[in-house]
Amino acid sequence: MSFLRVLLAILFPPLSVIDQGCGSVLIVFLLTLCGWVPGVIGALIILNKD
């Protein structure tokens, strides 16, 4: 997980997981619509997976 990805996950979570697949982007987008913090947490969890 690079510093740029973490920064992007904090600023705009769906954009940070764009290369992880359509499902991940959709999940993070829906979490971001529910609130900014759940979107950031979801993006960081997805980015942290190996």
C-alpha positions as CSV (number, residue, x, y, z in Angstrom):
1,M,0.0,0.0,0.0
2,S,1.7,3.2,-1.2
3,F,1.4,6.6,0.4
4,L,-0.4,7.9,-2.7
5,R,-3.0,5.2,-2.5
6,V,-3.6,5.9,1.2
7,L,-3.9,9.6,0.5
8,L,-6.3,8.9,-2.4
9,A,-8.4,6.6,-0.1
10,I,-8.8,9.4,2.3
11,L,-9.7,12.1,-0.2
12,F,-11.8,10.0,-2.6
13,P,-12.2,6.4,-1.6
14,P,-13.8,4.8,-4.8
15,L,-11.0,6.2,-7.0
16,S,-8.3,4.5,-4.8
17,V,-9.8,1.0,-5.4
18,I,-10.5,1.4,-9.2
19,D,-8.0,-1.4,-10.2
20,Q,-9.4,-3.9,-7.6
21,G,-12.4,-4.7,-9.7
22,C,-15.9,-3.5,-10.2
23,G,-17.3,-5.1,-7.1
24,S,-14.8,-3.3,-4.8
25,V,-15.5,0.0,-6.4
26,L,-19.2,-0.4,-6.1
27,I,-19.0,-1.5,-2.4
28,V,-16.7,1.5,-1.5
29,F,-18.9,3.9,-3.5
30,L,-22.0,2.7,-1.6
31,L,-20.2,3.0,1.7
32,T,-19.1,6.5,0.8
33,L,-22.6,7.4,0.0
34,C,-23.6,6.3,3.5
35,G,-20.9,8.4,5.0
36,W,-17.3,9.5,4.3
37,V,-15.8,7.5,7.2
38,P,-17.2,4.1,6.2
39,G,-16.0,4.7,2.6
40,V,-12.5,5.4,3.8
41,I,-12.4,2.4,6.1
42,G,-13.7,0.1,3.4
43,A,-11.1,1.4,0.9
44,L,-8.3,1.0,3.4
45,I,-9.4,-2.6,4.2
46,I,-9.6,-3.5,0.5
47,L,-6.2,-1.9,-0.2
48,N,-4.6,-3.7,2.7
49,K,-5.6,-7.2,1.3
50,D,-2.7,-9.0,-0.4
